[in-house]
Amino acid sequence: MHEKLSDKTWGQLTPNEVLEIYLLEGHAGLVKRVPLVGRPLMFLEGGLLKLLPSDPRCIWCSAPFRGVGAPFMRAIGKDKSKYNPSLCTECEDFVRQHNAGVEIEMSLIFADIRGSTTLAEGMKVAEFSQIINRFYSVSSDILVREKAFIDKLAGDQVAAFFVPGLAGAEHHARAIRAAKEILRATGHEDPNGPWVPVGVGVHSGLTYFGAVGKSEGLTDLTVLGDPPNTAARLASSAKAGEILISAAIAEKANLLTSGLEKRKLSLKGKSETVDVWVQQVGPNSQVAKQ
């Protein structure tokens, strides 16, 4: 975080700085910058929202997503977030309204179904859509549990990112753990083979996150830059049951690499090779025994 942000109070922060604090420190980082005179009101609001039924609710502001309080919350812009359903939409709406965006260090994960075209050719459309939906569902559940923001569910791919403000300082390790769990959940430990073949890429680096599009028109929130591109290329290079872990995130996560294969990959669109560690999830793999 920039030194200049450490002494700023809420009224002195720009929208980009608010977003940076949110991603790096979470809700607590924003609360501590509110002048003391305003904090009782914030805590009162949170306390009152806790009284409205019912769980589940936003982990930060306590806005309920079910029960009689849910319609009222939606009316004031506190619906369940599509990026992580344990949060409400208030914070992401702020980013859109102010067209905010920042660059921060984050961890990224891309999970791809391998051979999806061939898979789709061998079954009815309805059957294939059921597999895709199941893949989306189990992957999303794991990513939410590991405190990721889900960037997109598209085609045969799930993409997400982890930031300190939500996932904590151990976000690098969480991304790798989530990758293993996705492969386990898709059946790669089953001796009969997975119910859907998946390969995963995990990487980290300085990445842009924010609103893209016109402030007065259609906007979306997304990640941009070389790290997400690299993570996507790693996923497309991974075989079924493989996690390609970049050397960059492996070091930050203090990954134990003894017994792991190391590869040097030439990825499409990148001028330099990328060093990766290969983690395999299968019925006889080391991961399956952890």
C-alpha positions as CSV (number, residue, x, y, z in Angstrom):
1,M,0.0,0.0,0.0
2,H,1.2,3.5,-0.7
3,E,2.5,5.4,2.3
4,K,0.3,8.3,1.6
5,L,-2.8,6.2,2.3
6,S,-1.7,5.4,5.9
7,D,-2.7,8.8,7.3
8,K,-5.7,9.6,5.2
9,T,-9.2,9.6,6.6
10,W,-12.4,8.7,4.8
11,G,-13.1,12.2,3.5
12,Q,-9.6,12.5,2.0
13,L,-9.7,9.3,0.0
14,T,-10.3,9.2,-3.8
15,P,-12.5,6.4,-5.2
16,N,-9.4,4.6,-6.4
17,E,-7.8,4.8,-3.0
18,V,-11.0,3.4,-1.4
19,L,-10.9,0.5,-3.7
20,E,-7.2,-0.1,-3.0
21,I,-7.9,-0.2,0.8
22,Y,-10.9,-2.5,0.2
23,L,-8.8,-5.0,-1.8
24,L,-5.8,-4.9,0.5
25,E,-7.3,-4.5,4.0
26,G,-11.0,-5.3,3.5
27,H,-13.9,-3.7,5.3
28,A,-11.8,-3.2,8.5
29,G,-9.4,-1.1,6.6
30,L,-12.1,1.3,5.5
31,V,-13.7,1.4,9.0
32,K,-10.5,2.5,10.7
33,R,-10.3,5.5,8.4
34,V,-13.7,6.8,9.3
35,P,-13.4,9.6,11.9
36,L,-14.2,8.4,15.4
37,V,-17.3,10.6,15.5
38,G,-18.7,8.6,12.6
39,R,-17.9,5.1,13.7
40,P,-20.8,4.7,16.2
41,L,-23.2,5.2,13.3
42,M,-21.5,2.6,11.2
43,F,-21.5,0.1,14.1
44,L,-25.2,1.0,14.8
45,E,-26.1,0.3,11.2
46,G,-24.3,-3.0,11.3
47,G,-26.0,-3.9,14.6
48,L,-29.4,-3.0,13.3
49,L,-28.9,-5.1,10.1
50,K,-28.1,-8.1,12.3
51,L,-31.5,-7.8,13.8
52,L,-33.2,-8.2,10.4
53,P,-33.9,-11.9,9.4
54,S,-32.2,-13.8,8.1
55,D,-29.0,-15.7,7.4
56,P,-27.1,-15.9,5.1
57,R,-26.0,-12.3,5.2
58,C,-23.1,-10.0,4.1
59,I,-20.0,-10.9,6.2
60,W,-19.1,-7.3,6.4
61,C,-22.2,-5.2,6.8
62,S,-24.6,-7.9,7.9
63,A,-27.2,-7.2,5.2
64,P,-29.6,-10.2,5.1
65,F,-30.0,-12.1,1.9
66,R,-33.1,-14.0,3.0
67,G,-36.2,-13.4,5.1
68,V,-38.4,-10.3,5.4
69,G,-35.3,-8.1,5.4
70,A,-34.0,-9.2,2.0
71,P,-36.4,-7.2,-0.2
72,F,-35.7,-4.1,1.8
73,M,-31.9,-4.6,1.4
74,R,-32.3,-5.1,-2.3
75,A,-34.3,-1.9,-2.5
76,I,-31.3,0.0,-1.1
77,G,-28.7,-1.7,-3.2
78,K,-27.6,-4.5,-0.9
79,D,-28.2,-7.7,-3.0
80,K,-26.0,-10.8,-3.0
81,S,-22.8,-10.3,-5.0
82,K,-22.1,-12.5,-8.0
83,Y,-18.4,-12.2,-7.3
84,N,-18.7,-13.8,-3.8
85,P,-22.2,-14.5,-2.4
86,S,-20.9,-13.9,1.2
87,L,-20.8,-10.2,0.3
88,C,-23.4,-7.7,-0.8
89,T,-23.3,-5.6,-3.9
90,E,-22.8,-2.2,-2.2
91,C,-19.0,-2.2,-2.5
92,E,-18.9,-3.3,-6.2
93,D,-21.6,-0.8,-7.1
94,F,-19.4,1.9,-5.6
95,V,-16.6,0.8,-7.9
96,R,-18.9,1.0,-11.0
97,Q,-20.4,4.3,-10.0
98,H,-17.0,5.9,-9.7
99,N,-15.3,4.0,-12.5
100,A,-12.6,3.1,-10.1
101,G,-9.6,0.8,-10.7
102,V,-6.2,0.0,-9.2
103,E,-3.2,-2.3,-9.6
104,I,-2.5,-4.6,-6.7
105,E,-0.7,-7.9,-6.0
106,M,-3.2,-10.8,-6.3
107,S,-3.4,-14.5,-6.9
108,L,-5.2,-15.9,-9.9
109,I,-6.7,-19.3,-10.7
110,F,-8.1,-20.5,-14.0
111,A,-9.7,-24.0,-14.3
112,D,-10.5,-25.4,-17.8
113,I,-12.4,-28.4,-18.9
114,R,-10.0,-30.4,-21.1
115,G,-11.3,-31.6,-24.5
116,S,-14.7,-29.9,-24.0
117,T,-15.4,-29.9,-27.8
118,T,-14.9,-33.6,-28.1
119,L,-16.9,-34.1,-24.9
120,A,-19.8,-32.1,-26.3
121,E,-19.8,-34.0,-29.5
122,G,-20.4,-37.3,-27.7
123,M,-23.5,-36.3,-25.8
124,K,-26.8,-34.4,-26.0
125,V,-26.8,-30.6,-25.5
126,A,-28.9,-31.0,-22.3
127,E,-26.4,-33.6,-20.9
128,F,-23.4,-31.4,-21.7
129,S,-25.1,-28.3,-20.1
130,Q,-25.7,-30.3,-16.9
131,I,-22.0,-31.2,-16.7
132,I,-21.0,-27.6,-17.3
133,N,-23.4,-26.4,-14.6
134,R,-22.1,-29.0,-12.2
135,F,-18.5,-27.9,-12.9
136,Y,-19.5,-24.2,-12.3
137,S,-21.3,-25.1,-9.1
138,V,-18.6,-27.2,-7.4
139,S,-15.8,-24.9,-8.5
140,S,-17.7,-21.8,-7.3
141,D,-18.5,-23.4,-3.9
142,I,-14.8,-24.1,-3.3
143,L,-13.7,-20.7,-4.5
144,V,-16.2,-19.0,-2.2
145,R,-15.1,-21.1,0.7
146,E,-11.5,-20.1,0.1
147,K,-12.6,-16.5,0.0
148,A,-12.0,-15.7,-3.7
149,F,-13.7,-13.3,-6.0
150,I,-15.1,-15.2,-9.0
151,D,-14.2,-13.2,-12.1
152,K,-16.1,-15.3,-14.6
153,L,-17.9,-18.5,-15.4
154,A,-17.7,-18.8,-19.2
155,G,-17.7,-21.6,-21.7
156,D,-15.6,-24.4,-20.2
157,Q,-13.7,-22.2,-17.8
158,V,-13.9,-20.8,-14.3
159,A,-11.6,-17.9,-13.4
160,A,-11.2,-16.2,-9.9
161,F,-8.8,-14.1,-8.0
162,F,-7.7,-13.8,-4.4
163,V,-6.8,-10.5,-2.6
164,P,-5.5,-9.9,1.0
165,G,-8.6,-7.9,2.0
166,L,-10.8,-11.0,1.7
167,A,-8.5,-14.0,1.6
168,G,-5.9,-12.7,4.0
169,A,-2.1,-12.6,3.7
170,E,-2.1,-16.3,2.8
171,H,-4.0,-15.7,-0.4
172,H,-1.3,-17.3,-2.5
173,A,-1.6,-20.6,-0.6
174,R,-5.4,-20.4,-0.7
175,A,-5.3,-20.2,-4.5
176,I,-3.2,-23.4,-4.8
177,R,-5.4,-25.2,-2.2
178,A,-8.5,-24.2,-4.1
179,A,-6.9,-25.7,-7.3
180,K,-6.4,-29.0,-5.6
181,E,-9.9,-29.0,-4.2
182,I,-11.4,-28.3,-7.6
183,L,-9.6,-31.3,-9.1
184,R,-10.7,-33.5,-6.1
185,A,-14.3,-32.3,-6.5
186,T,-14.3,-33.1,-10.2
187,G,-13.4,-36.7,-9.5
188,H,-9.7,-36.9,-10.4
189,E,-9.0,-39.1,-7.4
190,D,-11.5,-41.6,-8.6
191,P,-9.8,-44.8,-10.0
192,N,-12.5,-44.8,-12.7
193,G,-11.6,-41.3,-13.8
194,P,-13.1,-37.9,-13.3
195,W,-16.7,-37.1,-14.2
196,V,-15.2,-34.1,-16.1
197,P,-11.5,-33.7,-17.0
198,V,-10.1,-30.4,-15.7
199,G,-6.7,-28.7,-15.8
200,V,-5.8,-25.7,-13.6
201,G,-3.3,-22.8,-13.8
202,V,-2.3,-20.7,-10.8
203,H,-0.2,-17.5,-10.9
204,S,0.2,-14.2,-9.1
205,G,1.4,-10.7,-9.8
206,L,0.6,-7.0,-10.1
207,T,-2.9,-7.0,-11.7
208,Y,-5.4,-4.3,-12.5
209,F,-8.9,-4.7,-11.0
210,G,-11.7,-2.3,-11.6
211,A,-14.5,-1.0,-13.7
212,V,-14.2,-1.3,-17.5
213,G,-16.6,0.4,-19.9
214,K,-18.3,3.8,-19.8
215,S,-19.2,5.3,-16.5
216,E,-22.6,6.4,-18.0
217,G,-23.2,3.2,-19.8
218,L,-22.5,-0.6,-19.5
219,T,-19.7,-1.3,-17.1
220,D,-18.3,-4.5,-15.6
221,L,-15.6,-5.3,-13.0
222,T,-12.7,-7.5,-14.1
223,V,-9.0,-8.2,-13.8
224,L,-6.6,-7.2,-16.6
225,G,-2.9,-7.5,-17.2
226,D,-0.2,-10.0,-17.8
227,P,-0.8,-12.1,-14.6
228,P,-4.4,-13.1,-15.6
229,N,-3.3,-13.8,-19.2
230,T,-0.5,-16.0,-17.9
231,A,-2.8,-17.9,-15.5
232,A,-5.2,-18.5,-18.4
233,R,-2.4,-19.8,-20.6
234,L,-1.2,-22.1,-17.8
235,A,-4.7,-23.5,-17.5
236,S,-5.0,-24.2,-21.2
237,S,-1.5,-25.9,-21.1
238,A,-2.4,-28.2,-18.1
239,K,-3.5,-31.7,-18.8
240,A,-6.5,-33.3,-17.0
241,G,-5.6,-33.7,-13.4
242,E,-2.7,-31.2,-13.5
243,I,-2.2,-27.9,-11.7
244,L,0.5,-25.8,-13.3
245,I,1.8,-23.5,-10.5
246,S,4.0,-20.7,-11.6
247,A,7.3,-20.3,-9.8
248,A,6.2,-16.8,-8.8
249,I,3.2,-18.0,-6.8
250,A,5.0,-21.1,-5.5
251,E,7.6,-19.0,-3.9
252,K,5.1,-16.6,-2.3
253,A,3.0,-19.5,-1.0
254,N,6.1,-21.3,0.4
255,L,5.1,-24.4,-1.6
256,L,7.0,-27.6,-0.8
257,T,8.2,-28.5,-4.3
258,S,10.2,-31.7,-3.4
259,G,8.8,-34.5,-5.6
260,L,7.1,-32.1,-8.0
261,E,8.0,-31.9,-11.7
262,K,9.4,-28.7,-12.9
263,R,8.7,-27.5,-16.4
264,K,9.8,-24.5,-18.5
265,L,6.9,-23.5,-20.8
266,S,6.6,-21.4,-23.9
267,L,3.2,-19.9,-23.6
268,K,1.3,-18.3,-26.5
269,G,1.8,-14.6,-26.7
270,K,4.6,-14.5,-24.1
271,S,8.2,-13.6,-25.3
272,E,9.8,-15.4,-22.3
273,T,9.4,-18.9,-21.0
274,V,7.5,-19.5,-17.7
275,D,8.8,-21.8,-15.0
276,V,6.1,-23.9,-13.4
277,W,5.8,-26.7,-10.8
278,V,3.4,-29.5,-11.8
279,Q,1.0,-30.8,-9.1
280,Q,-1.0,-33.8,-10.1
281,V,-4.2,-35.0,-8.5
282,G,-5.1,-38.6,-9.2
283,P,-5.8,-41.8,-7.4
284,N,-2.1,-42.6,-7.0
285,S,-0.8,-39.0,-6.7
286,Q,0.9,-37.5,-3.7
287,V,-1.9,-34.9,-3.4
288,A,-4.5,-37.7,-3.0
289,K,-2.7,-38.9,0.1
290,Q,-2.5,-35.5,1.8
